[in-house]
């Protein structure tokens, strides 16, 4: 069972999120807190596997909270919930090592899907955040322009997933994954996955 911590400064949001997980047998909400400082204090004394946090909160905001968690508790997964998907914000969170991004207007099924991905050790980026990250990438590296699917494949390759595993996780065919991988090799002008990941890291498209 995965232990989940919910962090948001609006009680109505916390109540709504908590209600979503009431009937999920594989997820236990260990606590709901309304600030980053409360979250850090709880993490120090309670087992937490995944932190689901808002961005804008008084005191320690979600960005500082995510950074603190990743520096001091790298084994904890962080899922950011926000209405904001500005490219500069997404880039900042990606650089910190946030494991997932989800818009607050997402549905219940997508939230559960995101939690499931993080629980399995994968990342999850909703389409809004993926598009924003691509926009940021285009501004800095105009020669390398990736589709949202290519970015998903690239991140899963960086996680060490095989072609078959990527196909299963993205619900696409083995052949389609191969096609995306070939496209990535061409766009990065490399000949193997090792070189691809090295160059993608240099362009800040994945964590090194």
C-alpha atoms as one frame of an Amber mdcrd trajectory, in Angstrom:
protein
   0.000   0.000   0.000   1.330   3.417  -0.986   1.173   6.158   1.618   0.042
   9.515   0.252   0.400  13.001   1.763  -1.904  15.758   0.455  -0.739  19.380
   0.671  -2.937  22.373  -0.207  -3.859  25.586   1.591  -7.535  25.246   0.670
  -9.468  22.855   2.896 -12.168  22.259   0.295  -9.504  21.016  -2.137  -8.028
  18.713   0.497 -11.476  17.341   1.313 -12.166  16.684  -2.363  -8.835  14.974
  -2.963  -9.137  12.908   0.191 -12.570  11.717  -0.904 -11.188  10.452  -4.214
  -8.909   7.995  -2.411 -11.448   6.748   0.147 -12.226   3.546  -1.763  -8.741
   2.924  -3.177  -7.400  -0.182  -1.441  -3.796   0.352  -2.602  -3.571   3.984
  -1.419  -3.620   5.292   2.131  -3.845   9.035   2.759  -1.638   9.364   5.836
  -2.401  13.067   6.344  -3.723  16.259   4.788  -1.828  19.461   5.604  -2.196
  23.084   4.532   1.409  24.252   4.212   4.824  23.146   3.038   6.255  23.482
   6.539   3.600  21.157   7.950   4.393  18.679   5.191   8.128  18.662   5.955
   7.467  18.217   9.681   5.183  15.261   8.997   7.605  13.630   6.543  10.311
  13.665   9.210   8.252  11.428  11.493   5.875   9.503   9.206   6.406   7.177
   6.256   5.315   8.894   3.054   5.702   7.457  -0.449   4.058  10.174  -2.540
   3.442  13.862  -1.841   0.646  15.516  -3.805   1.062  19.284  -3.508  -0.274
  22.598  -4.721   2.136  25.319  -5.887   0.853  28.542  -4.350   0.761  28.297
  -0.560   1.704  30.765   2.185   5.161  30.412   3.726   6.871  27.485   2.041
   5.255  27.127  -1.379   5.050  23.971  -3.464   8.258  24.712  -5.369  10.323
  25.066  -2.207   8.586  22.027  -0.722   9.396  19.893  -3.771  13.013  21.047
  -3.746  13.400  20.269  -0.029  11.871  16.815  -0.451  14.057  15.946  -3.437
  17.209  17.113  -1.653  16.533  15.403   1.677  14.129  12.555   0.836  14.870
  11.555  -2.781  12.893   8.334  -2.424   9.633  10.251  -2.018   7.721  10.932
  -5.223   6.285  14.419  -5.772   3.144  15.093  -7.816   2.360  18.771  -8.439
  -1.263  19.834  -8.851  -1.713  23.321 -10.258  -3.859  25.438 -12.549  -0.664
  27.039 -13.820   1.353  25.429 -16.608   3.611  28.293 -17.678   6.742  27.032
 -19.483   9.134  28.699 -17.042   7.323  27.154 -14.058   7.289  23.689 -15.616
  10.973  23.966 -16.485  11.801  24.994 -12.905   9.891  22.062 -11.433  11.398
  19.622 -13.927  14.874  20.823 -12.969  14.089  20.143  -9.305  13.165  16.571
 -10.213   9.406  16.638  -9.667   7.977  13.262 -10.701   4.617  14.376 -12.011
   2.548  17.356 -13.106  -1.244  17.415 -13.205  -3.718  20.224 -13.790  -6.238
  20.796 -11.015  -9.045  20.514 -13.527  -8.051  16.919 -14.342 -10.584  14.185
 -13.702 -10.533  11.505 -11.022  -9.315   8.793 -13.395  -6.319  10.822 -14.560
  -5.363  11.614 -10.961  -5.484   7.920 -10.075  -3.488   7.126 -13.220  -0.825
   9.664 -12.233  -0.586   8.227  -8.719  -0.315   4.727 -10.187   2.547   5.798
 -12.456   4.448   7.368  -9.556   3.797   4.357  -7.328   5.433   2.158  -9.979
   8.485   4.411 -10.109   7.500   6.174 -13.333   6.830   9.831 -14.053   3.542
  11.337 -15.220   3.023  14.612 -17.083  -0.396  15.766 -18.197  -0.665  17.125
 -21.726  -0.796  20.761 -20.547   2.536  20.462 -18.737   4.158  18.460 -21.533
   3.226  21.131 -24.068   4.555  23.869 -21.770   7.853  22.031 -21.358   8.134
  21.662 -25.120   7.559  25.414 -25.516  10.355  26.055 -23.028  12.632  23.645
 -24.870  11.962  25.316 -28.217  12.971  28.697 -26.813  16.334  27.361 -25.681
  17.059  24.688 -28.277  15.170  25.611 -31.462  16.966  22.898 -33.462  15.412
  20.139 -31.336  11.639  20.253 -31.315   9.879  17.285 -29.736   6.278  16.180
 -29.831   4.571  15.417 -26.530   4.745  11.681 -27.287   8.458  11.869 -28.117
   9.057  13.626 -24.813   7.166  10.877 -22.980   9.227   8.187 -24.733  12.437
  10.088 -23.995  11.641  10.285 -20.275  10.797   6.595 -20.099  14.047   5.738
 -21.879  15.824   7.848 -19.271  14.083   5.768 -16.589  15.666   2.667 -18.123
  12.457   1.230 -19.589  12.688  -1.151 -22.535  10.772  -0.661 -25.782   8.210
  -3.250 -24.696   7.746  -1.608 -21.303   7.277   1.816 -22.898   4.707   0.409
 -25.300   2.745  -1.066 -22.401   2.885   2.088 -20.282   1.862   4.414 -23.111
  -0.717   2.002 -24.568   0.938   2.072 -28.003   2.478  -0.637 -30.169   6.043
  -1.889 -29.986   6.565  -0.660 -33.554   5.305   2.834 -32.678   7.789   3.106
 -29.816  10.571   2.064 -32.181   9.481   4.760 -34.626   9.536   7.424 -31.900
  12.979   6.244 -30.775  14.309   6.446 -34.333  12.855   9.936 -34.662  14.591
  10.983 -31.434  17.918   9.620 -32.675  17.550  11.635 -35.880  16.522  14.836
 -34.108  19.438  14.618 -31.672  21.810  13.459 -34.423  23.009  10.410 -32.460
  23.196   6.679 -33.151  22.332   4.971 -29.869  20.277   5.415 -26.723  23.282
   6.208 -24.512  24.268   9.139 -26.712  20.641  10.200 -26.988  20.204  10.423
 -23.211  23.529  12.212 -22.798  22.602  14.857 -25.336  19.054  15.193 -23.968
  20.534  15.804 -20.515  22.834  18.485 -21.939  19.772  20.193 -23.387  18.031
  19.912 -19.973  15.263  17.768 -21.401  15.815  15.053 -18.812  17.512  14.899
 -15.419  21.158  13.858 -15.645
